[in-house]
Amino acid sequence: MDSPDRADVVRLLDEHLADMFATSPAESVHALDLAALLAPSVTFWTAREGRTLLGCGAMKELDRESGEIKSMRTAATARGQGVAAAVLAEILREARTRGYQRLNLETGSQEFFAPARRLYERHGFTECGPFADYVEDPHSIFMTLSLS
């Protein structure tokens, strides 16, 4: 686990938000900003090689039985090296440790997000309807994984 307010992480998260707003209409961007990532309900991880930041991811607790994956991002120089899969494995481990029954996520429907959707599908996530406060949106794909 790590803090999202470290300078290199802030830069990666800024890049993440910029891509989200460049790819999706503002009302369809659900990425958390730094203040939201610092909330007690959010746990944040980074992947590093030495001091070099490779990627990050977070899990937001929705309730005592479920969580939501947030802020998954791999640095451009580390893509294709299994960073996202490693961060996702840590998130899944923590979700199971907490006794969650379900882990959810929202990602974009555009081609830009296809690699993310493939990653989640490889780990057993399937499409579902909106969860928590989300509503149907043609720019969003909702996915879930039963952990029980």
Backbone as JSON Lines, residues from 0, in Angstrom:
{"i":0,"aa":"M","n":[0.84,-1.17,0.0],"ca":[0.0,0.0,0.0],"c":[0.89,1.24,0.0]}
{"i":1,"aa":"D","n":[0.32,2.32,-0.48],"ca":[1.1,3.54,-0.65],"c":[0.14,4.72,-0.5]}
{"i":2,"aa":"S","n":[0.68,5.9,-0.59],"ca":[-0.14,7.1,-0.51],"c":[-0.27,7.74,-1.88]}
{"i":3,"aa":"P","n":[-1.49,8.14,-2.26],"ca":[-1.66,8.77,-3.57],"c":[-1.15,10.2,-3.63]}
{"i":4,"aa":"D","n":[-0.69,10.76,-2.51],"ca":[-0.23,12.15,-2.55],"c":[1.27,12.3,-2.72]}
{"i":5,"aa":"R","n":[1.98,11.22,-3.04],"ca":[3.4,11.31,-3.39],"c":[3.52,11.98,-4.76]}
{"i":6,"aa":"A","n":[4.54,12.77,-4.96],"ca":[4.67,13.59,-6.17],"c":[4.59,12.76,-7.46]}
{"i":7,"aa":"D","n":[5.29,11.62,-7.51],"ca":[5.26,10.83,-8.75],"c":[3.88,10.21,-8.97]}
{"i":8,"aa":"V","n":[3.19,9.86,-7.9],"ca":[1.85,9.29,-8.02],"c":[0.87,10.36,-8.49]}
{"i":9,"aa":"V","n":[0.99,11.57,-7.95],"ca":[0.13,12.67,-8.37],"c":[0.28,12.91,-9.87]}
{"i":10,"aa":"R","n":[1.5,12.86,-10.38],"ca":[1.71,13.04,-11.82],"c":[1.03,11.94,-12.62]}
{"i":11,"aa":"L","n":[1.14,10.69,-12.16],"ca":[0.5,9.57,-12.86],"c":[-1.02,9.7,-12.81]}
{"i":12,"aa":"L","n":[-1.55,10.11,-11.66],"ca":[-3.0,10.29,-11.54],"c":[-3.49,11.47,-12.37]}
{"i":13,"aa":"D","n":[-2.7,12.53,-12.47],"ca":[-3.06,13.65,-13.34],"c":[-3.13,13.2,-14.8]}
{"i":14,"aa":"E","n":[-2.17,12.38,-15.21],"ca":[-2.17,11.82,-16.57],"c":[-3.42,10.96,-16.78]}
{"i":15,"aa":"H","n":[-3.75,10.17,-15.76],"ca":[-4.93,9.31,-15.81],"c":[-6.2,10.15,-16.0]}
{"i":16,"aa":"L","n":[-6.37,11.18,-15.19],"ca":[-7.55,12.04,-15.3],"c":[-7.6,12.75,-16.65]}
{"i":17,"aa":"A","n":[-6.46,13.21,-17.13],"ca":[-6.41,13.88,-18.44],"c":[-6.88,12.94,-19.54]}
{"i":18,"aa":"D","n":[-6.43,11.68,-19.51],"ca":[-6.87,10.7,-20.51],"c":[-8.36,10.41,-20.38]}
{"i":19,"aa":"M","n":[-8.85,10.34,-19.15],"ca":[-10.28,10.06,-18.96],"c":[-11.13,11.19,-19.56]}
{"i":20,"aa":"F","n":[-10.74,12.44,-19.32],"ca":[-11.51,13.57,-19.85],"c":[-11.32,13.73,-21.36]}
{"i":21,"aa":"A","n":[-10.19,13.28,-21.89],"ca":[-9.96,13.34,-23.34],"c":[-10.73,12.24,-24.08]}
{"i":22,"aa":"T","n":[-11.09,11.18,-23.37],"ca":[-11.72,10.02,-23.99],"c":[-13.22,9.97,-23.79]}
{"i":23,"aa":"S","n":[-13.7,10.48,-22.67],"ca":[-15.12,10.37,-22.31],"c":[-15.72,11.74,-22.03]}
{"i":24,"aa":"P","n":[-17.01,11.91,-22.25],"ca":[-17.66,13.16,-21.85],"c":[-17.51,13.35,-20.33]}
{"i":25,"aa":"A","n":[-17.41,14.59,-19.9],"ca":[-17.17,14.89,-18.48],"c":[-18.15,14.18,-17.56]}
{"i":26,"aa":"E","n":[-19.43,14.1,-17.95],"ca":[-20.42,13.47,-17.08],"c":[-20.25,11.95,-16.99]}
{"i":27,"aa":"S","n":[-19.39,11.38,-17.84],"ca":[-19.13,9.95,-17.83],"c":[-17.77,9.6,-17.24]}
{"i":28,"aa":"V","n":[-17.07,10.59,-16.73],"ca":[-15.77,10.34,-16.09],"c":[-16.02,10.11,-14.6]}
{"i":29,"aa":"H","n":[-15.63,8.92,-14.14],"ca":[-15.87,8.55,-12.74],"c":[-14.56,8.33,-11.98]}
{"i":30,"aa":"A","n":[-13.45,8.76,-12.55],"ca":[-12.15,8.62,-11.88],"c":[-12.13,9.51,-10.64]}
{"i":31,"aa":"L","n":[-11.52,9.0,-9.58],"ca":[-11.43,9.76,-8.34],"c":[-10.29,10.77,-8.4]}
{"i":32,"aa":"D","n":[-10.53,11.95,-7.84],"ca":[-9.44,12.91,-7.73],"c":[-8.64,12.6,-6.47]}
{"i":33,"aa":"L","n":[-7.57,13.36,-6.24],"ca":[-6.67,13.08,-5.12],"c":[-7.4,13.12,-3.79]}
{"i":34,"aa":"A","n":[-8.25,14.12,-3.58],"ca":[-8.98,14.21,-2.3],"c":[-9.82,12.97,-2.06]}
{"i":35,"aa":"A","n":[-10.49,12.47,-3.08],"ca":[-11.32,11.27,-2.94],"c":[-10.47,10.03,-2.67]}
{"i":36,"aa":"L","n":[-9.28,9.97,-3.27],"ca":[-8.39,8.83,-3.05],"c":[-7.82,8.81,-1.64]}
{"i":37,"aa":"L","n":[-7.83,9.95,-0.97],"ca":[-7.33,10.03,0.4],"c":[-8.4,9.72,1.44]}
{"i":38,"aa":"A","n":[-9.63,9.46,1.0],"ca":[-10.73,9.15,1.92],"c":[-10.45,7.85,2.68]}
{"i":39,"aa":"P","n":[-10.94,7.73,3.9],"ca":[-10.73,6.5,4.67],"c":[-11.32,5.25,4.03]}
{"i":40,"aa":"S","n":[-12.31,5.4,3.17],"ca":[-12.93,4.24,2.52],"c":[-12.13,3.72,1.34]}
{"i":41,"aa":"V","n":[-11.0,4.37,1.01],"ca":[-10.2,4.0,-0.15],"c":[-8.83,3.49,0.3]}
{"i":42,"aa":"T","n":[-8.44,2.36,-0.26],"ca":[-7.09,1.82,-0.06],"c":[-6.37,1.94,-1.4]}
{"i":43,"aa":"F","n":[-5.12,2.36,-1.35],"ca":[-4.38,2.7,-2.56],"c":[-3.07,1.91,-2.61]}
{"i":44,"aa":"W","n":[-2.74,1.39,-3.79],"ca":[-1.51,0.63,-4.0],"c":[-0.7,1.23,-5.15]}
{"i":45,"aa":"T","n":[0.6,1.05,-5.07],"ca":[1.46,1.35,-6.21],"c":[2.33,0.13,-6.5]}
{"i":46,"aa":"A","n":[2.79,0.05,-7.72],"ca":[3.78,-0.94,-8.13],"c":[5.03,-0.15,-8.49]}
{"i":47,"aa":"R","n":[6.15,-0.57,-7.96],"ca":[7.41,0.12,-8.18],"c":[8.53,-0.87,-8.5]}
{"i":48,"aa":"E","n":[9.49,-0.37,-9.25],"ca":[10.74,-1.07,-9.45],"c":[11.81,-0.14,-8.9]}
{"i":49,"aa":"G","n":[12.31,-0.48,-7.72],"ca":[13.17,0.48,-7.03],"c":[12.34,1.69,-6.66]}
{"i":50,"aa":"R","n":[12.78,2.85,-7.09],"ca":[12.04,4.07,-6.84],"c":[11.12,4.47,-8.0]}
{"i":51,"aa":"T","n":[11.19,3.71,-9.08],"ca":[10.42,4.05,-10.27],"c":[8.98,3.57,-10.14]}
{"i":52,"aa":"L","n":[8.04,4.5,-10.28],"ca":[6.62,4.17,-10.23],"c":[6.21,3.51,-11.54]}
{"i":53,"aa":"L","n":[5.62,2.32,-11.44],"ca":[5.18,1.58,-12.61],"c":[3.67,1.67,-12.82]}
{"i":54,"aa":"G","n":[2.94,1.79,-11.72],"ca":[1.49,1.84,-11.84],"c":[0.83,1.96,-10.49]}
{"i":55,"aa":"C","n":[-0.5,2.06,-10.53],"ca":[-1.25,2.2,-9.29],"c":[-2.66,1.64,-9.46]}
{"i":56,"aa":"G","n":[-3.33,1.51,-8.34],"ca":[-4.72,1.08,-8.32],"c":[-5.28,1.31,-6.94]}
{"i":57,"aa":"A","n":[-6.59,1.36,-6.85],"ca":[-7.24,1.59,-5.57],"c":[-8.49,0.74,-5.45]}
{"i":58,"aa":"M","n":[-8.94,0.59,-4.2],"ca":[-10.19,-0.09,-3.94],"c":[-10.99,0.76,-2.96]}
{"i":59,"aa":"K","n":[-12.21,1.05,-3.35],"ca":[-13.12,1.82,-2.51],"c":[-14.11,0.85,-1.87]}
{"i":60,"aa":"E","n":[-14.27,0.94,-0.57],"ca":[-15.25,0.11,0.1],"c":[-16.64,0.67,-0.17]}
{"i":61,"aa":"L","n":[-17.52,-0.16,-0.73],"ca":[-18.9,0.25,-0.99],"c":[-19.78,-0.04,0.22]}
{"i":62,"aa":"D","n":[-19.57,-1.2,0.82],"ca":[-20.25,-1.61,2.04],"c":[-19.43,-2.75,2.63]}
{"i":63,"aa":"R","n":[-19.92,-3.36,3.69],"ca":[-19.12,-4.39,4.37],"c":[-18.88,-5.63,3.54]}
{"i":64,"aa":"E","n":[-19.61,-5.78,2.44],"ca":[-19.49,-6.98,1.63],"c":[-18.98,-6.74,0.22]}
{"i":65,"aa":"S","n":[-18.73,-5.47,-0.15],"ca":[-18.31,-5.24,-1.53],"c":[-17.41,-4.0,-1.66]}
{"i":66,"aa":"G","n":[-16.61,-4.05,-2.7],"ca":[-15.72,-2.95,-3.01],"c":[-15.76,-2.63,-4.49]}
{"i":67,"aa":"E","n":[-15.1,-1.53,-4.82],"ca":[-15.02,-1.08,-6.22],"c":[-13.57,-0.77,-6.56]}
{"i":68,"aa":"I","n":[-13.12,-1.26,-7.69],"ca":[-11.78,-0.95,-8.18],"c":[-11.79,0.44,-8.78]}
{"i":69,"aa":"K","n":[-10.79,1.24,-8.43],"ca":[-10.68,2.62,-8.91],"c":[-9.23,2.9,-9.3]}
{"i":70,"aa":"S","n":[-9.05,3.91,-10.14],"ca":[-7.73,4.5,-10.43],"c":[-6.66,3.51,-10.86]}
{"i":71,"aa":"M","n":[-7.03,2.51,-11.65],"ca":[-6.03,1.6,-12.2],"c":[-5.3,2.33,-13.32]}
{"i":72,"aa":"R","n":[-3.99,2.39,-13.21],"ca":[-3.19,3.08,-14.23],"c":[-1.79,2.49,-14.26]}
{"i":73,"aa":"T","n":[-1.29,2.23,-15.45],"ca":[0.08,1.8,-15.64],"c":[0.84,2.91,-16.36]}
{"i":74,"aa":"A","n":[2.03,3.2,-15.88],"ca":[2.87,4.21,-16.53],"c":[3.14,3.77,-17.97]}
{"i":75,"aa":"A","n":[3.19,4.72,-18.88],"ca":[3.37,4.42,-20.31],"c":[4.59,3.55,-20.56]}
{"i":76,"aa":"T","n":[5.67,3.8,-19.83],"ca":[6.91,3.05,-20.03],"c":[6.85,1.62,-19.5]}
{"i":77,"aa":"A","n":[5.81,1.3,-18.72],"ca":[5.71,-0.03,-18.11],"c":[4.57,-0.86,-18.69]}
{"i":78,"aa":"R","n":[3.88,-0.36,-19.68],"ca":[2.74,-1.1,-20.24],"c":[3.2,-2.39,-20.88]}
{"i":79,"aa":"G","n":[2.36,-3.41,-20.76],"ca":[2.65,-4.7,-21.35],"c":[3.59,-5.56,-20.53]}
{"i":80,"aa":"Q","n":[3.9,-5.14,-19.3],"ca":[4.84,-5.87,-18.45],"c":[4.15,-6.56,-17.27]}
{"i":81,"aa":"G","n":[2.81,-6.56,-17.24],"ca":[2.1,-7.24,-16.17],"c":[1.87,-6.4,-14.92]}
{"i":82,"aa":"V","n":[2.11,-5.1,-15.01],"ca":[1.95,-4.23,-13.85],"c":[0.49,-4.2,-13.39]}
{"i":83,"aa":"A","n":[-0.43,-3.98,-14.31],"ca":[-1.84,-3.9,-13.93],"c":[-2.31,-5.22,-13.33]}
{"i":84,"aa":"A","n":[-1.87,-6.34,-13.88],"ca":[-2.26,-7.64,-13.34],"c":[-1.73,-7.81,-11.92]}
{"i":85,"aa":"A","n":[-0.53,-7.33,-11.66],"ca":[0.06,-7.44,-10.32],"c":[-0.71,-6.56,-9.33]}
{"i":86,"aa":"V","n":[-1.05,-5.35,-9.72],"ca":[-1.83,-4.46,-8.84],"c":[-3.21,-5.06,-8.6]}
{"i":87,"aa":"L","n":[-3.84,-5.56,-9.66],"ca":[-5.15,-6.18,-9.53],"c":[-5.08,-7.38,-8.58]}
{"i":88,"aa":"A","n":[-4.03,-8.18,-8.66],"ca":[-3.88,-9.33,-7.76],"c":[-3.84,-8.88,-6.3]}
{"i":89,"aa":"E","n":[-3.17,-7.78,-6.02],"ca":[-3.12,-7.25,-4.66],"c":[-4.5,-6.78,-4.2]}
{"i":90,"aa":"I","n":[-5.21,-6.12,-5.09],"ca":[-6.56,-5.65,-4.75],"c":[-7.47,-6.85,-4.46]}
{"i":91,"aa":"L","n":[-7.4,-7.87,-5.31],"ca":[-8.22,-9.07,-5.1],"c":[-7.86,-9.75,-3.78]}
{"i":92,"aa":"R","n":[-6.58,-9.82,-3.48],"ca":[-6.14,-10.44,-2.22],"c":[-6.73,-9.68,-1.04]}
{"i":93,"aa":"E","n":[-6.64,-8.36,-1.06],"ca":[-7.16,-7.55,0.04],"c":[-8.68,-7.67,0.14]}
{"i":94,"aa":"A","n":[-9.37,-7.67,-0.99],"ca":[-10.83,-7.81,-0.97],"c":[-11.23,-9.14,-0.31]}
{"i":95,"aa":"R","n":[-10.52,-10.2,-0.63],"ca":[-10.81,-11.51,-0.02],"c":[-10.47,-11.51,1.46]}
{"i":96,"aa":"T","n":[-9.35,-10.88,1.83],"ca":[-8.97,-10.78,3.24],"c":[-10.04,-10.06,4.04]}
{"i":97,"aa":"R","n":[-10.64,-9.04,3.46],"ca":[-11.71,-8.3,4.13],"c":[-13.03,-9.06,4.17]}
{"i":98,"aa":"G","n":[-13.1,-10.14,3.44],"ca":[-14.33,-10.93,3.41],"c":[-15.38,-10.4,2.46]}
{"i":99,"aa":"Y","n":[-14.96,-9.57,1.51],"ca":[-15.93,-9.07,0.52],"c":[-16.5,-10.24,-0.26]}
{"i":100,"aa":"Q","n":[-17.75,-10.13,-0.62],"ca":[-18.42,-11.13,-1.44],"c":[-18.34,-10.76,-2.92]}
{"i":101,"aa":"R","n":[-18.12,-9.47,-3.2],"ca":[-18.16,-8.99,-4.58],"c":[-17.21,-7.81,-4.74]}
{"i":102,"aa":"L","n":[-16.61,-7.75,-5.93],"ca":[-15.78,-6.62,-6.32],"c":[-16.3,-6.11,-7.66]}
{"i":103,"aa":"N","n":[-16.53,-4.81,-7.75],"ca":[-17.13,-4.19,-8.93],"c":[-16.17,-3.18,-9.54]}
{"i":104,"aa":"L","n":[-16.49,-2.77,-10.76],"ca":[-15.74,-1.7,-11.38],"c":[-16.56,-1.09,-12.5]}
{"i":105,"aa":"E","n":[-16.17,0.12,-12.85],"ca":[-16.73,0.82,-14.02],"c":[-15.54,1.19,-14.88]}
{"i":106,"aa":"T","n":[-15.67,0.95,-16.18],"ca":[-14.64,1.36,-17.12],"c":[-15.34,1.88,-18.37]}
{"i":107,"aa":"G","n":[-14.58,2.47,-19.24],"ca":[-15.17,3.06,-20.44],"c":[-15.54,2.03,-21.49]}
{"i":108,"aa":"S","n":[-16.48,2.42,-22.33],"ca":[-16.92,1.54,-23.42],"c":[-16.12,1.77,-24.7]}
{"i":109,"aa":"Q","n":[-15.34,2.84,-24.75],"ca":[-14.57,3.18,-25.95],"c":[-13.4,2.21,-26.15]}
{"i":110,"aa":"E","n":[-12.89,2.18,-27.37],"ca":[-11.77,1.3,-27.72],"c":[-10.55,1.56,-26.84]}
{"i":111,"aa":"F","n":[-10.35,2.79,-26.41],"ca":[-9.23,3.15,-25.52],"c":[-9.18,2.23,-24.29]}
{"i":112,"aa":"F","n":[-10.36,1.79,-23.82],"ca":[-10.45,1.0,-22.6],"c":[-10.45,-0.51,-22.85]}
{"i":113,"aa":"A","n":[-10.34,-0.93,-24.09],"ca":[-10.37,-2.36,-24.42],"c":[-9.3,-3.16,-23.68]}
{"i":114,"aa":"P","n":[-8.05,-2.67,-23.57],"ca":[-7.06,-3.45,-22.81],"c":[-7.48,-3.65,-21.35]}
{"i":115,"aa":"A","n":[-8.08,-2.65,-20.74],"ca":[-8.54,-2.78,-19.35],"c":[-9.65,-3.82,-19.26]}
{"i":116,"aa":"R","n":[-10.59,-3.77,-20.18],"ca":[-11.69,-4.75,-20.15],"c":[-11.14,-6.16,-20.32]}
{"i":117,"aa":"R","n":[-10.17,-6.34,-21.2],"ca":[-9.57,-7.68,-21.39],"c":[-8.88,-8.14,-20.12]}
{"i":118,"aa":"L","n":[-8.17,-7.25,-19.43],"ca":[-7.51,-7.6,-18.17],"c":[-8.54,-8.11,-17.16]}
{"i":119,"aa":"Y","n":[-9.62,-7.36,-16.99],"ca":[-10.62,-7.76,-16.01],"c":[-11.31,-9.06,-16.41]}
{"i":120,"aa":"E","n":[-11.59,-9.24,-17.69],"ca":[-12.2,-10.49,-18.15],"c":[-11.29,-11.68,-17.88]}
{"i":121,"aa":"R","n":[-9.98,-11.51,-18.1],"ca":[-9.02,-12.59,-17.84],"c":[-9.02,-12.98,-16.36]}
{"i":122,"aa":"H","n":[-9.4,-12.07,-15.5],"ca":[-9.43,-12.34,-14.06],"c":[-10.83,-12.7,-13.56]}
{"i":123,"aa":"G","n":[-11.75,-12.98,-14.48],"ca":[-13.05,-13.5,-14.11],"c":[-14.17,-12.49,-13.98]}
{"i":124,"aa":"F","n":[-13.9,-11.22,-14.22],"ca":[-14.96,-10.22,-14.16],"c":[-15.9,-10.39,-15.34]}
{"i":125,"aa":"T","n":[-17.18,-10.16,-15.1],"ca":[-18.18,-10.22,-16.16],"c":[-18.99,-8.92,-16.15]}
{"i":126,"aa":"E","n":[-19.58,-8.61,-17.28],"ca":[-20.4,-7.39,-17.35],"c":[-21.63,-7.54,-16.49]}
{"i":127,"aa":"C","n":[-22.05,-6.41,-15.95],"ca":[-23.24,-6.36,-15.1],"c":[-23.9,-5.0,-15.3]}
{"i":128,"aa":"G","n":[-24.97,-4.77,-14.6],"ca":[-25.63,-3.48,-14.64],"c":[-24.95,-2.51,-13.69]}
{"i":129,"aa":"P","n":[-25.43,-1.28,-13.68],"ca":[-24.87,-0.28,-12.77],"c":[-25.0,-0.72,-11.31]}
{"i":130,"aa":"F","n":[-24.06,-0.32,-10.5],"ca":[-24.05,-0.63,-9.07],"c":[-23.82,0.68,-8.31]}
{"i":131,"aa":"A","n":[-23.98,0.62,-7.01],"ca":[-23.8,1.8,-6.15],"c":[-24.63,2.96,-6.7]}
{"i":132,"aa":"D","n":[-24.01,4.12,-6.94],"ca":[-24.74,5.3,-7.42],"c":[-24.68,5.48,-8.93]}
{"i":133,"aa":"Y","n":[-24.13,4.51,-9.65],"ca":[-24.02,4.63,-11.1],"c":[-25.4,4.48,-11.75]}
{"i":134,"aa":"V","n":[-25.51,5.01,-12.96],"ca":[-26.7,4.84,-13.78],"c":[-26.24,4.36,-15.16]}
{"i":135,"aa":"E","n":[-27.17,3.79,-15.92],"ca":[-26.85,3.36,-17.28],"c":[-26.22,4.53,-18.04]}
{"i":136,"aa":"D","n":[-25.18,4.22,-18.8],"ca":[-24.44,5.25,-19.54],"c":[-23.8,4.55,-20.74]}
{"i":137,"aa":"P","n":[-24.04,5.03,-21.95],"ca":[-23.44,4.36,-23.12],"c":[-21.91,4.45,-23.13]}
{"i":138,"aa":"H","n":[-21.32,5.3,-22.31],"ca":[-19.88,5.44,-22.25],"c":[-19.25,4.59,-21.14]}
{"i":139,"aa":"S","n":[-20.08,3.83,-20.42],"ca":[-19.6,3.02,-19.3],"c":[-19.91,1.54,-19.5]}
{"i":140,"aa":"I","n":[-18.98,0.73,-19.05],"ca":[-19.17,-0.72,-18.93],"c":[-19.0,-1.02,-17.44]}
{"i":141,"aa":"F","n":[-19.96,-1.75,-16.88],"ca":[-19.9,-2.14,-15.48],"c":[-19.54,-3.62,-15.42]}
{"i":142,"aa":"M","n":[-18.66,-3.96,-14.49],"ca":[-18.21,-5.34,-14.37],"c":[-18.21,-5.75,-12.9]}
{"i":143,"aa":"T","n":[-18.33,-7.05,-12.66],"ca":[-18.36,-7.56,-11.3],"c":[-17.66,-8.91,-11.23]}
{"i":144,"aa":"L","n":[-17.2,-9.23,-10.04],"ca":[-16.56,-10.53,-9.77],"c":[-17.07,-11.01,-8.42]}
{"i":145,"aa":"S","n":[-17.64,-12.2,-8.4],"ca":[-18.06,-12.82,-7.14],"c":[-16.81,-13.39,-6.48]}
{"i":146,"aa":"L","n":[-16.63,-13.08,-5.2],"ca":[-15.47,-13.55,-4.47],"c":[-15.83,-14.7,-3.52]}
{"i":147,"aa":"S","n":[-17.08,-15.1,-3.5],"ca":[-17.5,-16.16,-2.58],"c":[-17.3,-17.53,-3.18]}
